[in-house]
Amino acid sequence: MAKKYVDMSKEELTGLNSELQKQYEDIVSSGISLDLSRGKPSKEQLDVSEGLFSALSSSSQCVSSTGFDVRNYGLLQGVEEARNLFADLLGVDPENILVGGNSSLTMQYDAFARCMLFGVGEHRMSWIRQGDAKILCPSPGYDRHFAICEEFRTPMIPVRLTGHGPDMDQVEELVANDPTIKGMFCVPKYSNPTGETYDEKTIRRIAELNPAAKDFRIFWDNAYLYHDFGKVTDVANIFDYTKGTKNEDMVYEFFSTSKITFPGSGVAVMATSKANIDFAMKHMSVQSINSDKINQMRHVIFIKNAENLKEHMKKHAAILKPKFELVEQKFHEAFDGTGIATWTEPNGGYFISLDIFPNTAKTTFNLCKAAGLKITGAGATFPYKKDPESKNLRICPSYASAEDLEKACEVLAVCVKLAATRRLLEVE
Ligand SMILES: Cc1ncc(COP(=O)(O)O)c(C=O)c1O
C-alpha cells in the first residue's frame, strides 16, 4: 500500500517527484496522442442502433394513427405515436409531451430564452426586464448548462452536491429569500459529471419548493434516465409531486435519444404542464412549422416501448461497463493509499468525476496536454470555470478503445501525482 503523500517527509517527496518527473519525460518523448474528454458513444455503441436505418422504409409507414401524413408540414407538438412513446418513457400524459428536434440542449436553450424574453406565462414579466435574474447551478455540473446562463448573462450561484442531489437546505434557504433567483438546472439521474442520482427525499423537496420568485423554473435535464450499466437506479418522477399543486408549472423536463440511438440524429422532448406546453408552442410556432416527424416515426418503430428500450440499453451497458471498470481499476492501482485522489464509481451515465489534490487541476491539465493526453478543461465543471478548490476533473471513458483507455489512465495518473508532489514541495 502506498504511503499518503501528505505524510511523506521532504526527502521522500523530493525522491518521488524526481521519479515521476522521469516517468513523465519518458511519456512525453514516446509521442502519445490520447483523449479522455469525449463524452460520446463509441462506434460499437452506434452500431447497436443499426436497425434504425431500416425501421422506416416506405411512405406507407408515414401515416400516423390519426391519418396524418408525417412527410408533410404540421404537428408542431409531435406525432401522436411519438408523444405516446415518450409519455410512456417519462411517466407522464401525452398532452404533457412536446416532441422537438434532434437535441434536448436546444430545447433547454429555447426554454431558457423564452423565460428571458417572454417570461414564464402570459401574466409574468420576462426575466430580462426584471433585470437581475439568477440561476442556481448544482456543481460540479454540466458545462453546457453553465454556458446557457453565461450566454444570457444570467448570474450563476453554485450549489453543493451531496452525493444524492443538491444540498436542499441551501437551495430552500436561497429561493425562499431572494425573488431574483429564477431557476435551477438539475441532472437528476447519473448527474454529469458526479454520476449521482437524486434521492426521493431530495426530489420531493425540490417539487415542494416555496420560491420567493413566483416565476421560478426548474430545468430538469433527465438525459441519462435509461442509461444504467450497473445496478439499475430508480429516480422518482418529479411530476408525481408537482401535479395538482401550486408548483404544477414549475418544472420543465428534458430528455432525448441522443445516447440511445445517434447523437445529433435523435429525437428530443420536453415534458411539462399543459399550460407551459401551450405557452411554448405559441412562441415556437413563430420559429418553426414542425420538427422532423419522419425521424420521430423511425424512432417510434425502433424503440417501441419502455421494456424494449431497456433491452436496447443493455447492449450499450455491455460495452460501457467494462470501460468504466477499467478506469476504476487503474485509479485504484494508481491512487489507493496515496490520499491524493477520490473518484465516483457510477452505475450509469457517461462520466467519472475525479477529485485530485487541491490546487492541482490546472497543472495536471497542462501536464496532460503537453504529454499528448487531452482531458476536459480544469474548472469546466463549475460555473465560470471557477472550481473553488481547483481539484475536479471530468473523465469520459465511453469513446476510447480499451487499449487507449488503459494507457490514458496511466498517463493521467503520472500527471496527477507529479502535480501533487510539485504542489506539496512548493507549499513546504
Ligand atoms: C446532462 C446532459 N444534458 C444534455 C446533453 C446533450 O443532449 P442532446 O444531445 O439531447 O442535446 C448532454 C450531453 O452530454 C448531457 O450530458
PDBQT file of the ligand as one rigid body, heavy atoms in Angstrom, charges set to zero:
ROOT
HETATM    1  C1  LIG A 501     -26.658  16.326 -18.913  1.00  0.00    +0.000 C 
HETATM    2  C2  LIG A 501     -26.711  16.420 -20.401  1.00  0.00    +0.000 A 
HETATM    3  N1  LIG A 501     -27.757  17.014 -20.987  1.00  0.00    +0.000 NA
HETATM    4  C3  LIG A 501     -27.845  17.134 -22.331  1.00  0.00    +0.000 A 
HETATM    5  C4  LIG A 501     -26.843  16.649 -23.151  1.00  0.00    +0.000 A 
HETATM    6  C5  LIG A 501     -26.975  16.819 -24.621  1.00  0.00    +0.000 C 
HETATM    7  O1  LIG A 501     -28.177  16.257 -25.039  1.00  0.00    +0.000 OA
HETATM    8  P1  LIG A 501     -28.694  16.387 -26.512  1.00  0.00    +0.000 P 
HETATM    9  O2  LIG A 501     -27.803  15.606 -27.396  1.00  0.00    +0.000 OA
HETATM   10  O3  LIG A 501     -30.092  15.843 -26.463  1.00  0.00    +0.000 OA
HETATM   11  O4  LIG A 501     -28.702  17.848 -26.897  1.00  0.00    +0.000 OA
HETATM   12  C6  LIG A 501     -25.725  16.024 -22.586  1.00  0.00    +0.000 A 
HETATM   13  C7  LIG A 501     -24.627  15.540 -23.417  1.00  0.00    +0.000 C 
HETATM   14  O5  LIG A 501     -23.575  15.178 -22.976  1.00  0.00    +0.000 OA
HETATM   15  C8  LIG A 501     -25.662  15.917 -21.178  1.00  0.00    +0.000 A 
HETATM   16  O6  LIG A 501     -24.619  15.341 -20.553  1.00  0.00    +0.000 OA
ENDROOT
TORSDOF 0
